[in-house]
Amino acid sequence: MTERSDELVFRGGTILTIDPDHRVLAGDVACIGGAIVQVGGDYTPRSRDYTIVDCAGCVVMPGLVQAHVHTCQTLARGRADDMELLDWLRVVVWPYEAALDEAALTASVELACAELLLGGTTAILDMATVHHTDAVFAAAERSGIRATIGKAMMDVADPQTPARLREQTRSSLDESAALIGRWHGAAGGRLRYAYAPRFVLSCTDDLLREVAHEAPRRGVRIHTHANESQGEIALVRQRFGKDNIAVLDDLGMLGPHCCVAHCVHLSADERRRLAARGAHVCHCPSSNLKLGSGICAVPELIAAGVSVGIGADGAPCNNNLDGLIELRLAALLHKHRSGARALPAPEVVRMATLGGAAALGLADQIGSLEIGKRGDVIAIDAHPLHTVPTASPWSAIAYAAQSCDVRHVAVDGTVVVRDRTLHTLEVKRVRERARAAAVKLFH
Ligand SMILES: [Zn+2]
């Protein structure tokens, strides 16, 4: 059902390039064989095998990149409201993940990917659950999304963790290595692997040390959580006698290949360590607010030299996976403390695209519309009344646009959403399967 022509033209929009000069151009974005060959001006197809997508009245920009999501958790949407992080994990999310079989997991990931693509998110860094990670990759592959996925690693013998999620150190590492072999670079490079130790409290020192050693050797990312809530931070200090980022750093986990979700409560020393190692942070404003965790000091992180991306986290802590809501929240949230000039529209749009791409290690391939990059392109309609008049496309995207305004989406030069219709998965079937699977899980 996907439209796979050799040439793809997003025709006649206002283009936010997100290039180093933040240029705004008019005209076409054209791809050949999945790679961008022209940005702006009029493009004439060079062959007969082309698709033209009408983008008149649209803002055309790189797809949103979410640097922290859990597509495996989508069926628990609305099941874990108004709870603090550690209770949220122990009472609802871990028992839910323990109960997932392959069919339920597939329904969850398809639901997530459909929602993400229809909302303009073209790439994700996804922490799966402990088991059935092949099903997560397979569903992501079918959906057409660009995904860097890792099985959650949890080898600490914590009595509060369901037995089914408790792993042996060796088998967790071996399974990760096998998944790298099967999926890293699959689907023409659209699927990649990331080691995903859940957080330091779920993992032994041995496992974390081995991940720190193996990830750069195998050329894959590390994706973890840290400094999310005060309760978690207190437990980390109790076990290790030091701060969370110091623990990760001393174990060798931090580097340009590492993305740490949340980082809500950081000392100046922790910020310095993240910057010195070139580690990325994923800001998850909705999740941090809903779990009562706090607000990540993003302006201070950026001032310290840390690259920041944005993510919706999971459906049970958000409760949706809407990249534009996260973008708007990130743009608004820091003005209260840091003043109205904090995170202006172009900076936050850049964070939601190129910042995420950098966190995925793909800044040379996606995150901006530049010749030679891959064709991950979205068109957002600027006709709806809530974006009229469109004084500035930056302002429209950061403050006014909604995910239902996303009109067309292409990943790797292939159209996956056209005129708000998903072409890769059947939305009606995705909805029915998700509802049925949730009823079975929560009966
Ligand atoms: Zn998370």
Residues whose N, C-alpha, C, O or C-beta is under 5 A from the ligand:
A	BS01	ZN	D313
